[in-house]
């Protein structure tokens, strides 16, 4: 199948993109570590890191897309998202991962691991949310 | 002569999703 255009993915996932952490430090997207997100959430004061565990990964009717079911946060809310197979998620302790790492690397030059059921991804929530 | 060019800088929180479904206070 023809590759979806990179424009379908946010520009900040492109290797070499400059990311500003909450303390002002600048890092390249490919150099980010789990600690960078944890510390930035601490500094931000408004945001909290949630652990979102991949429960299921199903094919979608949308071409080149999958439906990922997550168990989110301490309440284990069940959330489903439909994303392109190359969309990268940040897995705790592992780094960028997607359902189709080769495609992610081909489109974004971002090295990627394979996202699998059981992986725990970083997601955000507002501290003000109950 | 290298023309200076602006490099976009993205905030860290744009990289990870908001997945929580709870209602706000």
Backbone of each chain as nested JSON, in Angstrom:
{
  "chains": [
    {"id": "A", "residues": [
      {"number": 1, "name": "UNK", "atoms": {"N": [0.869, -1.191, 0.0], "CA": [0.0, 0.0, 0.0], "C": [0.896, 1.228, 0.0]}},
      {"number": 2, "name": "UNK", "atoms": {"N": [0.435, 2.253, -0.697], "CA": [1.266, 3.465, -0.748], "C": [1.41, 4.047, 0.649]}},
      {"number": 3, "name": "UNK", "atoms": {"N": [2.553, 4.671, 0.917], "CA": [2.807, 5.243, 2.249], "C": [1.97, 6.506, 2.427]}},
      {"number": 4, "name": "UNK", "atoms": {"N": [1.437, 6.667, 3.628], "CA": [0.666, 7.904, 3.862], "C": [1.667, 9.051, 3.964]}},
      {"number": 5, "name": "UNK", "atoms": {"N": [1.284, 10.222, 3.513], "CA": [2.207, 11.338, 3.503], "C": [2.591, 11.726, 4.922]}},
      {"number": 6, "name": "UNK", "atoms": {"N": [3.822, 12.133, 5.105], "CA": [4.272, 12.508, 6.456], "C": [3.406, 13.629, 7.014]}},
      {"number": 7, "name": "UNK", "atoms": {"N": [2.761, 14.371, 6.131], "CA": [1.964, 15.496, 6.662], "C": [0.832, 14.962, 7.528]}},
      {"number": 8, "name": "UNK", "atoms": {"N": [0.568, 13.664, 7.438], "CA": [-0.513, 13.113, 8.256], "C": [-0.049, 13.007, 9.701]}},
      {"number": 9, "name": "UNK", "atoms": {"N": [1.258, 13.159, 9.941], "CA": [1.77, 13.053, 11.296], "C": [2.248, 14.437, 11.74]}},
      {"number": 10, "name": "UNK", "atoms": {"N": [2.085, 14.737, 13.023], "CA": [2.565, 16.042, 13.501], "C": [4.058, 16.217, 13.236]}},
      {"number": 11, "name": "UNK", "atoms": {"N": [4.496, 17.422, 12.909], "CA": [5.908, 17.663, 12.541], "C": [6.871, 17.386, 13.683]}},
      {"number": 12, "name": "UNK", "atoms": {"N": [6.368, 17.441, 14.931], "CA": [7.312, 17.321, 16.046], "C": [7.824, 15.896, 16.234]}},
      {"number": 13, "name": "UNK", "atoms": {"N": [7.272, 14.93, 15.482], "CA": [7.807, 13.587, 15.579], "C": [8.953, 13.348, 14.597]}},
      {"number": 14, "name": "UNK", "atoms": {"N": [9.211, 14.314, 13.763], "CA": [10.29, 14.151, 12.786], "C": [11.642, 14.195, 13.502]}},
      {"number": 15, "name": "UNK", "atoms": {"N": [12.508, 13.22, 13.195], "CA": [13.825, 13.199, 13.842], "C": [14.492, 14.571, 13.709]}},
      {"number": 16, "name": "UNK", "atoms": {"N": [15.124, 15.01, 14.798], "CA": [15.791, 16.308, 14.754], "C": [14.924, 17.433, 15.246]}},
      {"number": 17, "name": "UNK", "atoms": {"N": [13.617, 17.177, 15.439], "CA": [12.74, 18.244, 15.933], "C": [13.174, 18.673, 17.328]}},
      {"number": 18, "name": "UNK", "atoms": {"N": [13.113, 19.967, 17.547], "CA": [13.554, 20.515, 18.855], "C": [12.336, 20.568, 19.792]}},
      {"number": 19, "name": "UNK", "atoms": {"N": [12.535, 19.942, 20.95], "CA": [11.461, 19.889, 21.956], "C": [11.91, 20.66, 23.192]}},
      {"number": 20, "name": "UNK", "atoms": {"N": [11.021, 21.528, 23.698], "CA": [11.382, 22.266, 24.911], "C": [10.738, 21.617, 26.125]}},
      {"number": 21, "name": "UNK", "atoms": {"N": [11.565, 21.248, 27.105], "CA": [11.058, 20.66, 28.338], "C": [10.511, 21.765, 29.239]}},
      {"number": 22, "name": "UNK", "atoms": {"N": [9.831, 21.389, 30.292], "CA": [9.149, 22.391, 31.132], "C": [10.151, 23.338, 31.805]}},
      {"number": 23, "name": "UNK", "atoms": {"N": [11.389, 22.857, 31.996], "CA": [12.38, 23.729, 32.66], "C": [13.132, 24.581, 31.63]}},
      {"number": 24, "name": "UNK", "atoms": {"N": [12.694, 24.496, 30.364], "CA": [13.302, 25.345, 29.328], "C": [14.386, 24.649, 28.532]}},
      {"number": 25, "name": "UNK", "atoms": {"N": [14.842, 23.498, 29.037], "CA": [15.903, 22.776, 28.301], "C": [15.392, 22.348, 26.93]}},
      {"number": 26, "name": "UNK", "atoms": {"N": [16.295, 22.396, 25.938], "CA": [15.938, 21.972, 24.568], "C": [16.569, 20.612, 24.284]}},
      {"number": 27, "name": "UNK", "atoms": {"N": [15.777, 19.729, 23.704], "CA": [16.29, 18.385, 23.366], "C": [15.725, 17.996, 22.012]}},
      {"number": 28, "name": "UNK", "atoms": {"N": [16.418, 17.106, 21.341], "CA": [15.867, 16.564, 20.093], "C": [14.894, 15.439, 20.436]}},
      {"number": 29, "name": "UNK", "atoms": {"N": [13.877, 15.32, 19.589], "CA": [12.818, 14.347, 19.88], "C": [13.386, 12.941, 20.059]}},
      {"number": 30, "name": "UNK", "atoms": {"N": [14.42, 12.6, 19.307], "CA": [14.969, 11.239, 19.388], "C": [15.821, 11.015, 20.646]}},
      {"number": 31, "name": "UNK", "atoms": {"N": [16.148, 12.104, 21.348], "CA": [16.986, 11.991, 22.554], "C": [16.163, 11.997, 23.841]}},
      {"number": 32, "name": "UNK", "atoms": {"N": [14.851, 12.132, 23.718], "CA": [14.037, 12.217, 24.936], "C": [14.044, 10.905, 25.723]}},
      {"number": 33, "name": "UNK", "atoms": {"N": [14.048, 11.041, 27.055], "CA": [13.999, 9.873, 27.926], "C": [12.752, 9.955, 28.826]}},
      {"number": 34, "name": "UNK", "atoms": {"N": [12.398, 8.852, 29.455], "CA": [11.227, 8.831, 30.347], "C": [11.337, 9.931, 31.402]}},
      {"number": 35, "name": "UNK", "atoms": {"N": [12.555, 10.102, 31.95], "CA": [12.758, 11.1, 33.008], "C": [12.393, 12.504, 32.524]}},
      {"number": 36, "name": "UNK", "atoms": {"N": [12.605, 12.79, 31.244], "CA": [12.306, 14.124, 30.735], "C": [10.818, 14.445, 30.887]}},
      {"number": 37, "name": "UNK", "atoms": {"N": [9.977, 13.452, 30.61], "CA": [8.532, 13.655, 30.738], "C": [8.137, 13.739, 32.209]}},
      {"number": 38, "name": "UNK", "atoms": {"N": [8.713, 12.847, 33.036], "CA": [8.352, 12.849, 34.469], "C": [8.741, 14.176, 35.109]}},
      {"number": 39, "name": "UNK", "atoms": {"N": [9.969, 14.637, 34.826], "CA": [10.439, 15.895, 35.435], "C": [9.642, 17.081, 34.897]}},
      {"number": 40, "name": "UNK", "atoms": {"N": [9.316, 17.051, 33.61], "CA": [8.562, 18.181, 33.032], "C": [7.176, 18.272, 33.642]}},
      {"number": 41, "name": "UNK", "atoms": {"N": [6.564, 17.119, 33.892], "CA": [5.232, 17.145, 34.516], "C": [5.338, 17.716, 35.932]}},
      {"number": 42, "name": "UNK", "atoms": {"N": [6.405, 17.353, 36.626], "CA": [6.619, 17.873, 37.997], "C": [6.728, 19.402, 37.948]}},
      {"number": 43, "name": "UNK", "atoms": {"N": [7.543, 19.869, 37.002], "CA": [7.811, 21.313, 36.914], "C": [6.551, 22.052, 36.473]}},
      {"number": 44, "name": "UNK", "atoms": {"N": [5.775, 21.408, 35.595], "CA": [4.634, 22.145, 34.991], "C": [3.595, 22.518, 36.05]}},
      {"number": 45, "name": "UNK", "atoms": {"N": [3.429, 21.64, 37.054], "CA": [2.451, 21.972, 38.109], "C": [1.012, 21.74, 37.703]}},
      {"number": 46, "name": "UNK", "atoms": {"N": [0.721, 21.768, 36.395], "CA": [-0.704, 21.593, 35.973], "C": [-0.961, 20.204, 35.422]}},
      {"number": 47, "name": "UNK", "atoms": {"N": [0.106, 19.596, 34.927], "CA": [-0.067, 18.322, 34.227], "C": [0.464, 17.162, 35.072]}},
      {"number": 48, "name": "UNK", "atoms": {"N": [-0.148, 16.021, 34.865], "CA": [0.26, 14.817, 35.585], "C": [0.479, 13.712, 34.562]}},
      {"number": 49, "name": "UNK", "atoms": {"N": [1.495, 12.918, 34.826], "CA": [1.76, 11.789, 33.926], "C": [0.848, 10.629, 34.309]}},
      {"number": 50, "name": "UNK", "atoms": {"N": [0.188, 10.064, 33.352], "CA": [-0.611, 8.859, 33.574], "C": [0.09, 7.687, 32.904]}},
      {"number": 51, "name": "UNK", "atoms": {"N": [-0.104, 6.515, 33.504], "CA": [0.38, 5.294, 32.836], "C": [-0.778, 4.711, 32.051]}},
      {"number": 52, "name": "UNK", "atoms": {"N": [-0.583, 4.493, 30.792], "CA": [-1.644, 3.932, 29.942], "C": [-1.153, 2.625, 29.333]}},
      {"number": 53, "name": "UNK", "atoms": {"N": [-1.776, 1.551, 29.795], "CA": [-1.339, 0.208, 29.353], "C": [-2.098, -0.221, 28.103]}},
      {"number": 54, "name": "UNK", "atoms": {"N": [-1.361, -0.687, 27.115], "CA": [-1.99, -1.19, 25.876], "C": [-2.692, -2.506, 26.191]}},
      {"number": 55, "name": "UNK", "atoms": {"N": [-4.024, -2.522, 25.988], "CA": [-4.816, -3.728, 26.282], "C": [-5.077, -4.536, 25.006]}},
      {"number": 56, "name": "UNK", "atoms": {"N": [-5.364, -3.841, 23.921], "CA": [-5.648, -4.499, 22.642], "C": [-5.152, -3.625, 21.509]}},
      {"number": 57, "name": "UNK", "atoms": {"N": [-4.817, -4.263, 20.386], "CA": [-4.477, -3.53, 19.152], "C": [-5.235, -4.239, 18.038]}},
      {"number": 58, "name": "UNK", "atoms": {"N": [-6.228, -3.566, 17.473], "CA": [-7.054, -4.163, 16.42], "C": [-6.872, -3.403, 15.11]}},
      {"number": 59, "name": "UNK", "atoms": {"N": [-7.056, -4.098, 14.009], "CA": [-7.017, -3.395, 12.719], "C": [-8.266, -2.541, 12.615]}},
      {"number": 60, "name": "UNK", "atoms": {"N": [-8.135, -1.434, 11.853], "CA": [-9.255, -0.522, 11.689], "C": [-9.732, -0.602, 10.245]}},
      {"number": 61, "name": "UNK", "atoms": {"N": [-10.97, -0.161, 10.028], "CA": [-11.453, -0.124, 8.636], "C": [-10.729, 0.97, 7.86]}},
      {"number": 62, "name": "UNK", "atoms": {"N": [-10.228, 1.963, 8.626], "CA": [-9.476, 3.037, 7.962], "C": [-8.139, 2.488, 7.482]}},
      {"number": 63, "name": "UNK", "atoms": {"N": [-7.803, 2.689, 6.208], "CA": [-6.529, 2.156, 5.706], "C": [-5.333, 2.683, 6.5]}},
      {"number": 64, "name": "UNK", "atoms": {"N": [-4.356, 1.802, 6.745], "CA": [-3.105, 2.206, 7.42], "C": [-3.339, 2.666, 8.853]}},
      {"number": 65, "name": "UNK", "atoms": {"N": [-4.468, 2.264, 9.458], "CA": [-4.74, 2.701, 10.833], "C": [-5.064, 1.497, 11.704]}},
      {"number": 66, "name": "UNK", "atoms": {"N": [-4.894, 1.68, 13.002], "CA": [-5.253, 0.642, 13.967], "C": [-6.088, 1.278, 15.079]}},
      {"number": 67, "name": "UNK", "atoms": {"N": [-6.763, 0.461, 15.842], "CA": [-7.504, 0.917, 17.02], "C": [-6.817, 0.306, 18.235]}},
      {"number": 68, "name": "UNK", "atoms": {"N": [-6.314, 1.202, 19.096], "CA": [-5.592, 0.737, 20.283], "C": [-6.483, 0.983, 21.505]}},
      {"number": 69, "name": "UNK", "atoms": {"N": [-6.676, -0.037, 22.321], "CA": [-7.435, 0.108, 23.563], "C": [-6.422, 0.227, 24.702]}},
      {"number": 70, "name": "UNK", "atoms": {"N": [-6.576, 1.321, 25.472], "CA": [-5.686, 1.582, 26.599], "C": [-6.47, 1.442, 27.912]}},
      {"number": 71, "name": "UNK", "atoms": {"N": [-5.751, 1.057, 28.938], "CA": [-6.272, 1.123, 30.315], "C": [-5.524, 2.282, 30.96]}},
      {"number": 72, "name": "UNK", "atoms": {"N": [-6.239, 3.385, 31.254], "CA": [-5.608, 4.658, 31.569], "C": [-5.656, 4.986, 33.058]}},
      {"number": 73, "name": "UNK", "atoms": {"N": [-4.512, 5.29, 33.597], "CA": [-4.436, 5.849, 34.94], "C": [-4.818, 4.884, 36.037]}},
      {"number": 74, "name": "UNK", "atoms": {"N": [-4.928, 5.459, 37.243], "CA": [-5.188, 4.617, 38.424], "C": [-6.584, 4.028, 38.389]}},
      {"number": 75, "name": "UNK", "atoms": {"N": [-7.507, 4.72, 37.65], "CA": [-8.879, 4.198, 37.582], "C": [-9.037, 3.18, 36.453]}},
      {"number": 76, "name": "UNK", "atoms": {"N": [-7.946, 2.974, 35.704], "CA": [-7.952, 2.011, 34.576], "C": [-9.141, 2.263, 33.646]}},
      {"number": 77, "name": "UNK", "atoms": {"N": [-9.347, 3.545, 33.325], "CA": [-10.405, 3.88, 32.366], "C": [-10.034, 3.258, 31.024]}},
      {"number": 78, "name": "UNK", "atoms": {"N": [-11.057, 2.667, 30.394], "CA": [-10.808, 2.015, 29.091], "C": [-11.005, 3.064, 28.0]}},
      {"number": 79, "name": "UNK", "atoms": {"N": [-9.943, 3.339, 27.252], "CA": [-10.009, 4.356, 26.201], "C": [-9.516, 3.729, 24.891]}},
      {"number": 80, "name": "UNK", "atoms": {"N": [-10.263, 3.96, 23.813], "CA": [-9.831, 3.474, 22.498], "C": [-9.458, 4.669, 21.624]}},
      {"number": 81, "name": "UNK", "atoms": {"N": [-8.347, 4.534, 20.936], "CA": [-7.955, 5.59, 19.985], "C": [-7.64, 4.942, 18.643]}},
      {"number": 82, "name": "UNK", "atoms": {"N": [-7.979, 5.678, 17.578], "CA": [-7.636, 5.198, 16.235], "C": [-6.468, 6.042, 15.745]}},
      {"number": 83, "name": "UNK", "atoms": {"N": [-5.378, 5.396, 15.408], "CA": [-4.191, 6.135, 14.943], "C": [-3.612, 5.454, 13.704]}},
      {"number": 84, "name": "UNK", "atoms": {"N": [-2.795, 6.207, 12.985], "CA": [-2.04, 5.615, 11.883], "C": [-1.047, 4.612, 12.45]}},
      {"number": 85, "name": "UNK", "atoms": {"N": [-0.744, 3.58, 11.695], "CA": [0.13, 2.511, 12.221], "C": [1.515, 3.046, 12.56]}},
      {"number": 86, "name": "UNK", "atoms": {"N": [1.901, 4.14, 11.961], "CA": [3.23, 4.698, 12.243], "C": [3.249, 5.729, 13.362]}},
      {"number": 87, "name": "UNK", "atoms": {"N": [2.081, 5.987, 13.948], "CA": [2.025, 7.0, 15.016], "C": [2.799, 6.511, 16.243]}},
      {"number": 88, "name": "UNK", "atoms": {"N": [3.807, 7.331, 16.693], "CA": [4.641, 6.86, 17.81], "C": [4.074, 7.218, 19.184]}},
      {"number": 89, "name": "UNK", "atoms": {"N": [4.15, 6.271, 20.093], "CA": [3.819, 6.502, 21.501], "C": [5.116, 6.352, 22.298]}},
      {"number": 90, "name": "UNK", "atoms": {"N": [5.186, 7.047, 23.471], "CA": [6.4, 6.936, 24.28], "C": [6.139, 5.9, 25.375]}},
      {"number": 91, "name": "UNK", "atoms": {"N": [6.876, 4.803, 25.333], "CA": [6.709, 3.717, 26.315], "C": [7.697, 3.921, 27.459]}},
      {"number": 92, "name": "UNK", "atoms": {"N": [7.184, 3.81, 28.696], "CA": [8.047, 3.979, 29.868], "C": [9.272, 3.081, 29.74]}},
      {"number": 93, "name": "UNK", "atoms": {"N": [10.44, 3.688, 29.92], "CA": [11.671, 2.904, 29.951], "C": [12.116, 2.322, 28.622]}},
      {"number": 94, "name": "UNK", "atoms": {"N": [11.33, 2.561, 27.577], "CA": [11.668, 1.953, 26.28], "C": [11.848, 2.996, 25.199]}},
      {"number": 95, "name": "UNK", "atoms": {"N": [11.072, 4.074, 25.248], "CA": [11.186, 5.124, 24.247], "C": [10.071, 5.022, 23.221]}},
      {"number": 96, "name": "UNK", "atoms": {"N": [10.334, 5.624, 22.06], "CA": [9.306, 5.676, 21.019], "C": [8.982, 4.29, 20.479]}},
      {"number": 97, "name": "UNK", "atoms": {"N": [7.673, 4.04, 20.364], "CA": [7.209, 2.744, 19.856], "C": [5.965, 2.972, 19.007]}},
      {"number": 98, "name": "UNK", "atoms": {"N": [5.835, 2.155, 17.965], "CA": [4.629, 2.267, 17.132], "C": [4.229, 0.879, 16.664]}},
      {"number": 99, "name": "UNK", "atoms": {"N": [3.018, 0.803, 16.077], "CA": [2.539, -0.491, 15.593], "C": [3.295, -0.934, 14.349]}},
      {"number": 100, "name": "UNK", "atoms": {"N": [3.904, 0.03, 13.658], "CA": [4.692, -0.324, 12.451], "C": [5.998, 0.459, 12.474]}},
      {"number": 101, "name": "UNK", "atoms": {"N": [6.965, 0.008, 13.274], "CA": [8.203, 0.781, 13.45], "C": [8.95, 1.088, 12.154]}},
      {"number": 102, "name": "UNK", "atoms": {"N": [8.933, 0.151, 11.223], "CA": [9.669, 0.389, 9.966], "C": [9.077, 1.585, 9.234]}},
      {"number": 103, "name": "UNK", "atoms": {"N": [7.762, 1.677, 9.283], "CA": [7.07, 2.782, 8.587], "C": [7.364, 4.095, 9.29]}},
      {"number": 104, "name": "UNK", "atoms": {"N": [7.378, 4.051, 10.632], "CA": [7.691, 5.27, 11.398], "C": [9.088, 5.757, 11.035]}},
      {"number": 105, "name": "UNK", "atoms": {"N": [10.03, 4.825, 10.984], "CA": [11.417, 5.203, 10.674], "C": [11.527, 5.711, 9.245]}},
      {"number": 106, "name": "UNK", "atoms": {"N": [10.778, 5.083, 8.357], "CA": [10.828, 5.481, 6.947], "C": [10.279, 6.892, 6.77]}},
      {"number": 107, "name": "UNK", "atoms": {"N": [9.196, 7.203, 7.483], "CA": [8.531, 8.503, 7.285], "C": [9.141, 9.609, 8.13]}},
      {"number": 108, "name": "UNK", "atoms": {"N": [9.617, 9.229, 9.338], "CA": [10.049, 10.27, 10.275], "C": [11.53, 10.196, 10.601]}},
      {"number": 109, "name": "UNK", "atoms": {"N": [12.183, 9.125, 10.129], "CA": [13.617, 8.891, 10.449], "C": [13.811, 8.714, 11.956]}},
      {"number": 110, "name": "UNK", "atoms": {"N": [12.709, 8.469, 12.663], "CA": [12.763, 8.299, 14.128], "C": [12.835, 6.813, 14.433]}},
      {"number": 111, "name": "UNK", "atoms": {"N": [13.896, 6.399, 15.135], "CA": [13.977, 4.951, 15.395], "C": [12.921, 4.592, 16.439]}},
      {"number": 112, "name": "UNK", "atoms": {"N": [12.377, 3.415, 16.271], "CA": [11.157, 3.063, 16.977], "C": [11.145, 1.588, 17.324]}},
      {"number": 113, "name": "UNK", "atoms": {"N": [10.573, 1.255, 18.491], "CA": [10.376, -0.162, 18.82], "C": [8.944, -0.55, 18.427]}},
      {"number": 114, "name": "UNK", "atoms": {"N": [8.676, -1.828, 18.513], "CA": [7.341, -2.334, 18.18], "C": [6.433, -2.154, 19.395]}},
      {"number": 115, "name": "UNK", "atoms": {"N": [5.278, -1.489, 19.199], "CA": [4.309, -1.326, 20.295], "C": [3.53, -2.626, 20.456]}},
      {"number": 116, "name": "UNK", "atoms": {"N": [3.461, -3.119, 21.686], "CA": [2.809, -4.416, 21.914], "C": [1.84, -4.333, 23.076]}},
      {"number": 117, "name": "UNK", "atoms": {"N": [0.917, -5.301, 23.119], "CA": [-0.024, -5.386, 24.263], "C": [0.822, -5.552, 25.53]}},
      {"number": 118, "name": "UNK", "atoms": {"N": [0.44, -4.781, 26.548], "CA": [1.181, -4.836, 27.813], "C": [2.153, -3.688, 27.976]}},
      {"number": 119, "name": "UNK", "atoms": {"N": [2.518, -3.042, 26.862], "CA": [3.403, -1.866, 26.975], "C": [2.69, -0.777, 27.765]}},
      {"number": 120, "name": "UNK", "atoms": {"N": [3.47, -0.054, 28.586], "CA": [2.897, 1.044, 29.378], "C": [3.375, 2.351, 28.771]}},
      {"number": 121, "name": "UNK", "atoms": {"N": [2.433, 3.113, 28.213], "CA": [2.77, 4.367, 27.534], "C": [2.563, 5.563, 28.449]}},
      {"number": 122, "name": "UNK", "atoms": {"N": [3.275, 6.635, 28.112], "CA": [3.102, 7.894, 28.85], "C": [1.926, 8.651, 28.231]}},
      {"number": 123, "name": "UNK", "atoms": {"N": [0.995, 9.041, 29.101], "CA": [-0.061, 9.949, 28.649], "C": [-0.184, 11.039, 29.701]}},
      {"number": 124, "name": "UNK", "atoms": {"N": [-0.945, 12.052, 29.4], "CA": [-1.063, 13.198, 30.295], "C": [-2.497, 13.362, 30.768]}},
      {"number": 125, "name": "UNK", "atoms": {"N": [-2.608, 13.961, 31.934], "CA": [-3.916, 14.374, 32.396], "C": [-3.732, 15.67, 33.179]}},
      {"number": 126, "name": "UNK", "atoms": {"N": [-4.813, 16.407, 33.315], "CA": [-4.731, 17.646, 34.095], "C": [-4.792, 17.289, 35.575]}},
      {"number": 127, "name": "UNK", "atoms": {"N": [-3.953, 17.916, 36.358], "CA": [-3.97, 17.639, 37.808], "C": [-5.329, 18.01, 38.397]}},
      {"number": 128, "name": "UNK", "atoms": {"N": [-6.032, 18.947, 37.76], "CA": [-7.32, 19.398, 38.328], "C": [-8.441, 18.402, 38.087]}},
      {"number": 129, "name": "UNK", "atoms": {"N": [-8.179, 17.392, 37.264], "CA": [-9.246, 16.421, 36.991], "C": [-9.391, 15.495, 38.193]}},
      {"number": 130, "name": "UNK", "atoms": {"N": [-10.647, 15.146, 38.486], "CA": [-10.888, 14.238, 39.607], "C": [-10.394, 12.876, 39.208]}}
    ]},
    {"id": "B", "residues": [
      {"number": 1, "name": "UNK", "atoms": {"N": [27.727, 32.926, 2.971], "CA": [26.712, 33.66, 3.728], "C": [25.549, 32.728, 3.982]}},
      {"number": 2, "name": "UNK", "atoms": {"N": [25.404, 32.337, 5.26], "CA": [24.291, 31.448, 5.587], "C": [23.167, 32.301, 6.163]}},
      {"number": 3, "name": "UNK", "atoms": {"N": [22.012, 32.23, 5.5], "CA": [20.856, 32.992, 6.012], "C": [20.389, 32.329, 7.302]}},
      {"number": 4, "name": "UNK", "atoms": {"N": [20.194, 33.132, 8.362], "CA": [19.624, 32.513, 9.582], "C": [18.204, 32.053, 9.291]}},
      {"number": 5, "name": "UNK", "atoms": {"N": [17.901, 30.867, 9.791], "CA": [16.499, 30.415, 9.585], "C": [15.931, 29.98, 10.924]}},
      {"number": 6, "name": "UNK", "atoms": {"N": [14.636, 30.281, 11.101], "CA": [14.033, 29.953, 12.396], "C": [13.753, 28.46, 12.448]}},
      {"number": 7, "name": "UNK", "atoms": {"N": [14.031, 27.882, 13.598], "CA": [13.791, 26.454, 13.811], "C": [12.606, 26.317, 14.759]}},
      {"number": 8, "name": "UNK", "atoms": {"N": [11.592, 25.572, 14.356], "CA": [10.444, 25.46, 15.258], "C": [10.825, 24.709, 16.531]}},
      {"number": 9, "name": "UNK", "atoms": {"N": [10.28, 25.169, 17.656], "CA": [10.486, 24.487, 18.933], "C": [9.108, 24.061, 19.438]}},
      {"number": 10, "name": "UNK", "atoms": {"N": [8.971, 22.806, 19.785], "CA": [7.683, 22.264, 20.198], "C": [7.696, 21.975, 21.694]}},
      {"number": 11, "name": "UNK", "atoms": {"N": [6.595, 22.248, 22.391], "CA": [6.549, 21.954, 23.829], "C": [6.464, 20.453, 24.072]}},
      {"number": 12, "name": "UNK", "atoms": {"N": [7.076, 20.012, 25.155], "CA": [7.171, 18.582, 25.479], "C": [5.799, 17.897, 25.542]}},
      {"number": 13, "name": "UNK", "atoms": {"N": [4.789, 18.681, 26.022], "CA": [3.491, 18.017, 26.249], "C": [2.697, 17.806, 24.964]}},
      {"number": 14, "name": "UNK", "atoms": {"N": [3.236, 18.308, 23.826], "CA": [2.516, 18.021, 22.56], "C": [2.833, 16.605, 22.073]}},
      {"number": 15, "name": "UNK", "atoms": {"N": [3.826, 15.961, 22.66], "CA": [4.297, 14.672, 22.136], "C": [3.53, 13.469, 22.665]}},
      {"number": 16, "name": "UNK", "atoms": {"N": [2.872, 13.669, 23.796], "CA": [2.169, 12.527, 24.395], "C": [0.686, 12.859, 24.533]}},
      {"number": 17, "name": "UNK", "atoms": {"N": [-0.162, 11.837, 24.403], "CA": [-1.614, 12.113, 24.333], "C": [-2.254, 12.339, 25.702]}},
      {"number": 18, "name": "UNK", "atoms": {"N": [-3.378, 13.091, 25.674], "CA": [-4.279, 13.147, 26.819], "C": [-5.296, 12.025, 26.603]}},
      {"number": 19, "name": "UNK", "atoms": {"N": [-5.294, 11.03, 27.442], "CA": [-6.221, 9.909, 27.229], "C": [-7.268, 9.831, 28.322]}},
      {"number": 20, "name": "UNK", "atoms": {"N": [-7.094, 10.593, 29.409], "CA": [-7.998, 10.479, 30.548], "C": [-9.374, 10.944, 30.127]}},
      {"number": 21, "name": "UNK", "atoms": {"N": [-10.449, 10.238, 30.551], "CA": [-11.812, 10.592, 30.134], "C": [-12.589, 11.201, 31.291]}},
      {"number": 22, "name": "UNK", "atoms": {"N": [-12.007, 11.402, 32.471], "CA": [-12.801, 11.911, 33.607], "C": [-13.252, 13.311, 33.307]}},
      {"number": 23, "name": "UNK", "atoms": {"N": [-14.37, 13.708, 33.965], "CA": [-14.854, 15.073, 33.815], "C": [-14.014, 15.987, 34.691]}},
      {"number": 24, "name": "UNK", "atoms": {"N": [-13.886, 17.255, 34.245], "CA": [-13.1, 18.202, 35.046], "C": [-13.932, 18.677, 36.233]}},
      {"number": 25, "name": "UNK", "atoms": {"N": [-13.246, 19.253, 37.225], "CA": [-13.948, 19.738, 38.417], "C": [-14.952, 20.788, 38.014]}}
    ]}
  ]
}
